[in-house]
Amino acid sequence: MHEAGVPRGALQLLPGRGEVVGAALTRDPRVKGVIFTGSTEVAQIINRTLADRREDVPLIAETGGQNAMIVDSSALAEQVVVDVLASAFDSAGQRCSALRVLYLQNDVADRMITMIKGAMAELKVGNPALLTTDVGPVIDADAQAGLLAHIEKMKSKARACYQTPLSADCEQGTFVPPTLFEIDNLNDLTREVFGPVLHVLRFDANQLDRVVDEINRTGYGLTHGIHSRIDETIDAIVDKIKAGNIYVNRNIVGAVVGVQPFGGEGKSGTGPKAGGPFYLYRLTQADGWMPKLATEPVSANLAGLDALANAASALGAGPRVSALLDQARRETPLLHRARLPGPTGENNSLFFAPRGKVGCLAASMDGRLEQLVAVLATGNQAVLADDDIGSKIA
């Protein structure tokens, strides 16, 4: 990039350990934005470091995920097998988006597990420089040791275990056999297992809501997969699952820049999503500039915003609050869905979802109401300070 004309002062590579190089950079007042990919724990350390600087320093973080896929009885089994193998074992499972947990509807679970095991038996584990290799080594000896320890622990807990055989070529190197466990409880997994290990659970058709709730309770929200040919099932999961990227009837790895903007929520990171229209905008201080997107209208529940509009005058709201209310009801991002480019036969859309609970702490009534407008216009829940202003609004 330097040879192409990018100034050396504008682009530099500083290799080193995160606790040395990263810590020095994030503390330095000259650093005005941070983009991070790595663990949830390190992202939280960076976030606290930037907060201590008491200035607005953008942080875009993409962290790990307990990524799941739900497969119902209508799914095409052959497609499921191909997508499961790619999602769980490509790059030896060392992708933040890789499939960790597979939910199979009981009616088809036996057949699909048999097919997945058969496909795993055909995987070639070995030197990634060879075109015949399907799965290479994990990144280093520490990663290998951690994964092998997890596998040994799970062998005593799991209902069943299957592993791809390793050849003699794998005796030297940090190889981990692609492994499938059947487990009964998602709580057996306390953190992300970053490698070629797939955990399979079964569910009955009437347990779909419970499965979605169980996945959401992990707190991770990076990628999620759905395999179904029933539109109502797909829509129900999409509406309820808390994940940054949701893939329907395809694998869950290999997001394409500009087509599937990538990023998570909860313990899986913060927005905006990489490779999307709002990515660079987050790093600017410019006012009034927003990307122009081709959008289509969608419905949204704005009952909270409507209730605030009805109560605003009684609370003594000024003209600015009234203007913000009118603007919010017209321009809330919840009413728009952007269509993104993609190959023929594939639909890609970008839409906005609430973050959850947001505190409103402004010291004046108008300030508190302005915050409340922003919270309700984005579908979030407001948490009001327990003071005179908060009691009047509540």
C-alpha positions in Angstrom: 0.0 0.0 0.0 3.0 2.3 0.6 4.2 1.5 -3.0 0.7 2.3 -4.2 0.9 5.8 -2.7 -0.5 5.6 0.8 1.7 7.9 2.9 3.8 6.1 5.5 2.5 8.5 8.2 -1.0 7.4 7.4 -0.6 3.6 7.5 1.7 1.7 9.8 2.0 -1.9 11.0 3.1 -2.3 14.6 3.4 -6.1 15.4 3.6 -7.1 19.0 1.7 -8.5 21.9 -1.6 -6.9 22.7 -0.8 -6.1 26.3 2.3 -4.2 25.1 1.5 -2.5 21.8 -2.3 -2.5 22.1 -2.3 -1.1 25.6 0.1 1.7 24.7 -1.9 2.7 21.6 -5.3 2.7 23.3 -4.0 4.9 26.2 -2.4 7.4 23.9 -4.5 10.6 23.4 -3.3 10.8 19.8 -5.3 7.7 18.9 -8.8 8.8 17.9 -10.4 5.5 16.9 -10.0 1.8 17.6 -11.1 -1.2 15.5 -10.5 -4.5 17.2 -11.0 -8.1 16.5 -10.3 -10.7 19.3 -11.7 -11.9 22.6 -14.6 -10.5 24.5 -12.4 -10.0 27.6 -9.8 -7.9 25.7 -12.5 -5.8 24.0 -13.9 -5.0 27.5 -10.4 -3.9 28.7 -10.0 -1.6 25.6 -13.5 -0.2 26.2 -12.6 0.7 29.9 -9.3 2.2 28.8 -11.0 4.4 26.3 -13.7 5.4 28.8 -10.9 6.5 31.2 -9.7 9.0 28.6 -13.0 10.9 29.0 -13.4 11.8 25.3 -15.4 10.4 22.4 -13.1 7.7 20.9 -15.0 5.3 18.6 -14.5 1.6 19.3 -15.7 -0.9 16.7 -15.2 -4.4 18.3 -15.9 -7.8 16.8 -15.4 -10.6 19.3 -16.2 -14.3 19.7 -19.5 -16.2 19.4 -21.2 -19.4 20.5 -22.6 -19.5 17.0 -25.6 -21.8 16.5 -27.6 -23.2 13.6 -31.2 -24.5 13.9 -32.3 -27.2 11.4 -36.0 -28.2 11.2 -37.5 -31.3 9.6 -38.3 -29.5 6.3 -34.6 -28.7 5.6 -32.8 -30.4 2.7 -30.5 -32.9 4.4 -27.8 -32.8 1.7 -27.6 -29.0 1.8 -27.4 -29.1 5.6 -24.5 -31.5 5.6 -22.5 -29.4 3.1 -23.2 -26.2 5.1 -22.5 -27.7 8.5 -19.1 -29.1 7.4 -18.1 -25.8 5.9 -19.3 -23.8 8.9 -17.8 -26.0 11.6 -14.5 -27.3 10.0 -13.3 -24.9 7.4 -10.1 -23.1 8.6 -10.0 -25.8 11.3 -13.0 -24.1 13.0 -10.8 -21.0 13.7 -13.2 -18.4 12.5 -15.1 -16.2 14.8 -18.2 -16.9 12.7 -17.7 -20.7 12.8 -20.5 -23.1 13.8 -20.2 -24.3 17.4 -23.7 -25.5 18.2 -26.1 -27.4 15.9 -29.7 -27.9 16.8 -31.5 -30.7 14.9 -35.2 -31.4 15.1 -35.7 -34.9 16.5 -37.7 -36.1 13.5 -34.6 -35.9 11.3 -31.7 -35.9 13.7 -30.7 -39.5 13.4 -30.5 -39.4 9.6 -28.6 -36.1 9.5 -26.1 -37.1 12.2 -25.4 -40.2 10.3 -24.8 -38.2 7.1 -22.6 -35.6 8.9 -20.5 -38.4 10.4 -20.1 -40.0 7.0 -19.0 -36.7 5.5 -16.6 -36.1 8.4 -15.0 -39.5 7.7 -14.1 -38.3 4.2 -12.3 -35.2 5.5 -8.5 -35.1 4.9 -6.7 -33.5 7.8 -3.1 -32.6 7.1 -0.7 -30.1 5.4 -2.8 -27.1 4.2 -0.3 -26.5 1.4 -1.7 -29.6 -0.3 -4.8 -29.3 -2.5 -6.0 -32.6 -1.1 -6.2 -31.3 2.4 -9.6 -30.2 3.8 -8.6 -29.3 7.4 -5.2 -28.0 8.5 -3.7 -27.4 12.0 -4.9 -25.0 14.6 -2.8 -21.8 15.1 -0.4 -22.9 17.9 0.4 -25.4 20.6 -1.6 -23.5 23.2 -4.7 -23.5 21.1 -4.2 -27.2 20.4 -3.8 -28.0 24.1 -6.9 -26.1 25.1 -9.0 -27.8 22.4 -7.8 -31.3 23.3 -8.5 -30.6 27.0 -12.1 -29.6 26.1 -12.5 -32.7 23.9 -11.3 -35.0 26.8 -13.6 -33.3 29.3 -16.6 -33.5 26.9 -16.1 -37.2 26.3 -17.3 -37.9 29.8 -20.3 -35.7 29.5 -21.5 -36.2 25.9 -24.1 -38.8 24.8 -21.9 -39.6 21.8 -18.7 -38.6 20.2 -17.3 -39.0 16.7 -13.9 -37.8 15.4 -12.4 -37.7 11.9 -9.4 -40.2 11.9 -6.0 -38.6 11.8 -3.2 -40.0 9.6 0.4 -40.5 10.6 1.1 -37.2 8.8 -0.6 -35.4 11.7 1.8 -36.7 14.4 4.0 -33.6 14.0 2.1 -30.3 14.2 -0.7 -28.7 16.0 -3.5 -30.8 14.6 -6.9 -31.4 16.2 -9.3 -33.9 14.8 -12.7 -32.6 13.6 -15.0 -33.7 16.4 -18.7 -34.0 16.9 -20.4 -34.3 20.3 -24.0 -35.0 21.0 -24.9 -33.1 24.2 -28.1 -32.6 26.2 -27.6 -29.2 27.6 -26.1 -26.0 26.1 -25.0 -25.0 29.7 -22.2 -27.6 29.3 -20.5 -25.0 27.1 -19.3 -22.1 29.3 -17.3 -20.2 26.6 -16.5 -20.3 22.9 -14.5 -23.3 21.8 -12.3 -21.9 19.0 -11.5 -24.9 16.8 -13.0 -27.8 14.9 -15.4 -29.0 17.5 -19.2 -29.2 16.8 -21.8 -29.7 19.6 -25.2 -31.2 18.5 -28.4 -30.9 20.5 -31.9 -32.3 19.6 -35.2 -30.5 19.9 -38.9 -31.3 19.3 -40.9 -29.3 16.9 -42.9 -27.6 19.7 -39.7 -26.5 21.5 -38.5 -23.9 18.9 -39.1 -20.9 21.2 -37.2 -22.6 24.0 -34.3 -23.3 21.7 -34.1 -19.6 20.6 -34.3 -18.4 24.2 -31.5 -20.9 25.2 -29.2 -19.5 22.5 -30.0 -15.9 23.4 -29.2 -16.6 27.1 -25.6 -17.4 26.2 -25.1 -13.6 25.7 -23.2 -14.1 22.5 -24.7 -12.8 19.3 -22.3 -13.0 16.3 -23.7 -15.4 13.6 -26.7 -17.6 13.5 -27.9 -20.2 10.9 -31.3 -21.4 9.9 -32.1 -24.3 7.6 -35.8 -24.6 6.9 -38.2 -24.4 3.9 -41.1 -23.0 6.0 -41.3 -19.2 5.7 -43.2 -18.9 9.0 -40.4 -20.8 10.9 -37.7 -18.7 9.3 -39.5 -15.4 10.1 -40.2 -16.5 13.7 -36.5 -17.2 14.4 -35.2 -14.1 12.6 -37.6 -11.9 14.6 -36.4 -13.4 18.0 -32.8 -14.4 17.7 -30.2 -11.9 18.9 -27.4 -12.2 16.4 -25.6 -9.7 14.2 -25.6 -11.9 11.1 -28.4 -14.4 10.3 -27.9 -16.8 7.4 -30.8 -18.8 5.9 -30.3 -22.0 4.0 -26.5 -21.5 3.6 -23.3 -21.8 5.6 -22.6 -19.2 8.3 -19.0 -18.3 7.4 -17.4 -16.2 4.7 -19.4 -12.9 4.9 -18.8 -10.8 1.7 -17.9 -7.1 2.2 -20.7 -4.8 1.1 -23.1 -7.8 0.7 -23.2 -9.2 4.2 -21.8 -6.6 6.6 -20.3 -8.4 9.5 -20.5 -7.9 13.3 -22.2 -9.0 16.4 -24.0 -7.8 19.6 -23.9 -8.6 23.3 -20.6 -10.4 24.1 -19.9 -10.7 20.4 -19.0 -7.0 19.8 -20.4 -3.6 19.0 -21.4 -1.9 15.9 -21.4 -0.8 13.2 -20.8 -3.9 11.2 -17.6 -4.3 9.2 -17.9 -3.9 5.5 -21.2 -2.1 5.7 -22.4 1.4 4.7 -22.0 2.8 8.3 -18.5 1.5 9.0 -16.4 4.4 8.0 -19.0 6.9 9.1 -18.6 5.7 12.7 -14.9 6.9 12.6 -15.8 10.5 11.5 -16.8 13.5 13.5 -18.8 15.0 10.6 -22.4 16.2 11.1 -25.2 15.7 8.7 -23.6 13.0 6.5 -25.2 9.7 6.2 -25.0 7.0 3.4 -27.9 7.0 1.0 -29.3 3.5 0.9 -32.1 2.0 -1.1 -34.6 1.1 1.6 -38.0 -0.4 1.8 -40.6 0.2 4.6 -41.1 -2.3 7.4 -43.4 -2.2 10.3 -42.2 -1.3 13.9 -43.8 -1.0 17.3 -43.5 2.7 18.2 -46.0 2.6 21.1 -43.5 4.0 23.5 -42.7 7.0 21.2 -46.4 7.6 20.7 -47.1 7.6 24.4 -44.3 10.1 25.0 -45.6 12.4 22.3 -49.0 12.4 24.0 -47.5 13.2 27.4 -44.8 15.7 26.3 -46.9 18.9 26.7 -48.0 17.9 30.2 -44.4 17.4 31.1 -43.5 20.9 29.9 -41.5 19.9 26.9 -39.9 22.7 24.9 -40.2 23.2 21.1 -37.0 21.3 20.5 -38.4 18.2 22.1 -41.6 18.4 20.0 -39.5 18.8 16.9 -37.4 15.8 17.8 -40.5 13.7 18.4 -41.9 14.5 15.0 -38.5 13.8 13.4 -38.1 10.5 15.3 -41.5 9.2 14.2 -40.6 9.9 10.6 -37.0 8.8 10.5 -36.6 6.0 13.0 -34.3 3.4 11.5 -36.7 0.7 12.7 -39.1 1.6 9.8 -36.5 1.0 7.1 -34.7 -2.1 5.7 -31.9 -1.7 3.2 -31.5 -4.1 0.3 -27.9 -4.9 -0.3 -26.4 -6.4 -3.5 -25.9 -10.1 -4.0 -25.8 -12.9 -6.5 -28.9 -14.0 -8.3 -31.2 -16.1 -6.0 -29.8 -14.6 -2.8 -31.4 -11.9 -0.8 -29.3 -9.7 1.5 -30.8 -7.0 3.7 -29.6 -4.8 6.5 -31.9 -3.7 9.3 -31.6 -2.2 12.7 -32.4 -3.8 16.0 -32.6 -2.4 19.6 -29.7 -2.7 21.9 -31.7 -3.2 25.1 -31.7 -1.0 28.2 -30.3 2.5 27.9 -29.9 4.9 30.9 -31.3 8.5 30.6 -29.4 10.7 33.0 -29.6 14.3 31.7 -29.9 17.0 34.4 -32.8 19.0 32.8 -36.4 17.9 31.9 -35.8 18.8 28.2 -32.5 17.0 28.2 -34.0 13.9 29.8 -36.9 13.9 27.3 -34.5 14.3 24.3 -32.6 11.2 25.6 -35.9 9.4 26.0 -36.9 10.2 22.4 -33.7 8.7 21.1 -34.1 5.6 23.2 -37.7 5.0 22.3 -37.2 5.8 18.6 -34.7 3.0 18.4 -36.9 0.4 20.2 -34.9 0.3 23.4 -36.0 0.4 27.0 -35.3 3.5 29.0 -33.9 3.4 32.5 -34.6 6.6 34.3 -32.7 8.0 37.2 -34.5 7.8 40.5 -34.8 11.6 41.0 -37.5 14.4 40.6 -37.3 14.4 36.8 -37.4 10.6 36.6 -40.5 10.4 38.9 -42.4 13.0 36.8 -41.7 11.2 33.6 -42.5 7.7 35.0 
